[in-house]
């Protein structure tokens, strides 16, 4: 027979340890701060050891608490995974989080195909450049930009993030039909504050002065930058994969053969313990297949 402490108290302990704050744990669990303190006290009395040390505006795990919390977290993860596989309401909605760029330039154009292939499932797409907190947010999977290495998450590399300057054909014609790399120092750049600019320019052999004046519109995502370039507002540093159809159809032109990268990529991520959840498996398989079939049309570098 298992000698388990009250599971309600263990649940409170897990939340309080994750937040290191009784008030935050109370908000998550829909309890009062006093009720959280009571449950923790009950658990500590049952175990005969303190689990938290109270400091000014927070609580800190004791050695005993630190030893217990990894196994407690894994136990709750296992419970979550066990019930997620049989909850009809969980299977009825897939929530995806991704960046504005990935959503607007690629995923949103294709996600309807996944939903039509699974008409019994609703799909919700959340766009944000902030990292989703799987423990606190109701998100099933995320597509993140970065270098990987997120603790506790299963991650699969989807595609590398590379970049090269692009503009629209009229902008190119207005500047003589040919732009050299050194010309970019004096032309209007879209998001000139972006660190990709000096990185690409230096790889192209251009000396970039630290005090270079940087006129140009500042935007918050590559999705907006690409559309600003198509509108003729300047030269944007863009990832060819996302803009291949605009390149093929003449709304954008690549100015150079050179493509640079800073080692970033897009990754599919989700909690390790949820990798067997059916809806996540279906979305993963669909996403990998769609990316594999997304062979970009041939894009011609502008030459006059």
N, C-alpha and C positions, 0 to 999 in steps of 0.2 A: 504493500500500500504506500502510495506516494505521500511524503510529508511536505506538502506545499503550503507556503504562506498564503494569505488571502490574495486572490488574483487581482482584485480591485486595487489593493495596495501596491502590488507589483507593477500594475499598469501606471499608477501615479508615479512610482519611483522611476520608471523608464522615461516618462515625459519630463520629470523634474531634472533627471540627470542629463538629458539631451539639451535642455534649455539652460541648465544651471541657474534656474530662477523659478521659484514657486508660483509667482504671479503669472508668468508666461505659460507654465504648465496648466495652471487653473483655467486660463483663457482657452487653451487648446482642448481641454477636457470638459469644458462647460461646468466647472466647479468654482467654488470660492477659494480664495487663498488659504483661509482657515481650514477648509476641508482637506486641501492638499497637505498642509502641515499635520493634520490629525492622522491621515493615512500613512504618512512617512513615519510619524512617531509610533503608530501601531506596528508597522513593519520592523522598525528598529527594536522595539520591545520584544517582538516575536523572535528575532534573530539574536538578540542579546549584544549587538554591536551597533555603533553609530554609522550611518551611511553618508551623512552630510556634515560638513563643518560650516557653521553660519558665519559669514563675514558681513561687511557693511551693507551693501545693497545686493548681495547675491549669496548663493550657497555653493560650496565646493565639495566634490566627492572626497570622502576619506579613502584610505588605502583599501578598506573592505568594499566600499562602494565601487571603486575603480576595478577591482577584481571581478565583481559580480556583473557589472553593466554589459560587457561584451556578450556574455552568454545569455543574459536576459534579452538583449536586443535581437540576437539570433533566434531566440525562442519565439519572440513576437513576429519576426519576419517569417518564420516557418509557419506560424499560425495564419498569418495574413495570406501567404501563398496557398495554404491548404484550403482556405475558405474562398479565396478569389477564384479558384478553378471551378467552383460549383455555384457561385452567386450569379443568378440570372441577371440581376440588375447591373452587375459589374461587366458582364459580357455585352450588355445592350449599348454601352457607350465607350468609345475609345477617345481619350483626350491626348492630343499631341501638342507639345510645346516646341517651338523653333524660333530662329531669328527672323527678323523682318526681311532680310535679304533672301534667305533660303525659301521662305514662304512665298514672297511676291514674285521672285524670278523663276521658281521651279515647282515647288510642292503644290501651291494652291491651284496651279493649272492642271494638275493630274489627280488630285485627291478625290475628286468626284468619281473617277474610275474605280478606286478602291471601294468607295461606299456602294457603288452600283453592283460590284461583285459580291458585296456582303450586305444585302438590303435589310437584313434583320438587325444591323448595327448602325447606330448613329455615330457620327464622327465630329469631334469638336477640335478646331485648330486655334491654339493660343500663340500669338506672336509677341515676342519680347527678346531683347538682347541680354537680359539678365538670366543668370543660371537658375533653373527651376529647383526648388527644394522638394524632392520626392516625399520626404517625411511629413511635410506640412501641407503641400499642395495636392489637389486631386488630379494628378497628371500620371498618365500611364507610361508614355515614352517621350523622349526629347531628342532633338537633333541639334547638337552643339558644335560651335566652332572653337577650336583650341588645339592643344597638343596631346590630349588624352591624359590618363592617369588619375581619373576621378575615383576616389576611394569608395568601395561598396557598390560600384555600378558595373554592370556588364557594358562593354563598349565595343563598337565595330566601326572601323574607318570606312567612310563612304566615298569621299573624294578629296583630293588635295586642294588647297586654296592657293592658286597662283594668280598673277596679275600682270597687266600690261596696259599702256596708255591707249585710249580710244576717244574718238570724237565723231561728230556727224559729217557727212560728205561736204555740206555747204561750208562748215567751219574750216575744213581742210582746204577747200578751193579758195576761200577768202584769204588764206595765208600761203598762197602760192602753189598749192597742190602737193607740197612735200614739206614735211616737218622733220628736222633733225633732233636728236636727243638734246643737244645743247639749247635748241630753240625753246624748250619747255621752261627754261628759267625765266623767260620774259612773257610767255603766253598766259592767258587766264586759265587757271587750274581749278577744277572742282574739288572741294575739300583739300586745299593745299596744306593744311595742318597734318594730314594723314602721314604717319611715318613710312608708309609704303612708297611715297614719292622719293625721299632721299635715298631709300634703299635701292629702288629700281634705277635711279639716275646714276648712283655710284657704280652699280653693276654694269651700266652702259658706258662707263668711262668718263662721266661728267663730274667735274669738281663742284660740289654743292657748298656754297658759303653758308656759315651758320647764321649770318645776319641778312640772308636773302629776303627781300620784301615778298610777301606771299598774298597777292590779291586773289580774289575768287570767292565764290559762294561756298559756305560750309554746311554740309548736310550730314545727317546722322546715320545713314546706311547706304550700302552699295546700290540697293534697289532705287533709292532716290537719285543717287549720283549718275546712274546709267540713264535715267530718264532726263536728267538735266543736260547730259551730254547730247542726247538725241534732239533736245530743244535748241542746241547750238550755243549753250552757255559756257563752253570751254572744253578742256580735255579732262577726262576722268580716268582714274586707275581702276580697271575692272577685271574680273575673272572671266576668261573667255567662255567657259562652260555655260555660265548663266546667260550669256548674251549671244549665243551662237545663232539663234534664229534672226535676231536683229542685225547681226553681221551678214548673214546670208541674204537677207532681204534689203540690205542697203541702208538701213536706218543708222547704223554705226559702221565705222571703219577702224581696223587696227592699224596703228602707225608703224609698228616695228615687229620684227620676228621675235625679239627677245621677250621671254616670259620669266618672271622672277617668283620666288616663294620665300617665305620666312619660316617654313616648317609647320604651318598651321593646316588643319584639315577640318572637314565636317565629319561628325561622328554620330552614330545612333547609340543612345544610352538609355538604360532603364535599370531599376534595382536588380541586383544579381539574383535575389530570391524569387523574382517574378518572371524569369526567363521562360518558364513552362506555361504561363498563362496563355490560353488559346488565342485570344484577340491580339496579344502582343506578338505571338509567333506568326499569325497571319499577316499582320502589318509588316513585320520584318521581312518576310519572304517576298511580299509584294514590292516593298521599297527596293530591296536588292535587285529584283528582277527589272524594275523600271529603270534604275540607274544603269544596269548592264545594257539595256536596250537603247539608252539615250546616246547613241553614237552621234557626235556633233557633225553637222554638215561642214564641208570644206570652207574655210574662211580665208579670204585673200587679204594679204597685207597691202595697204595702200601704196601704190607706186605710180608716179606720173613722170 
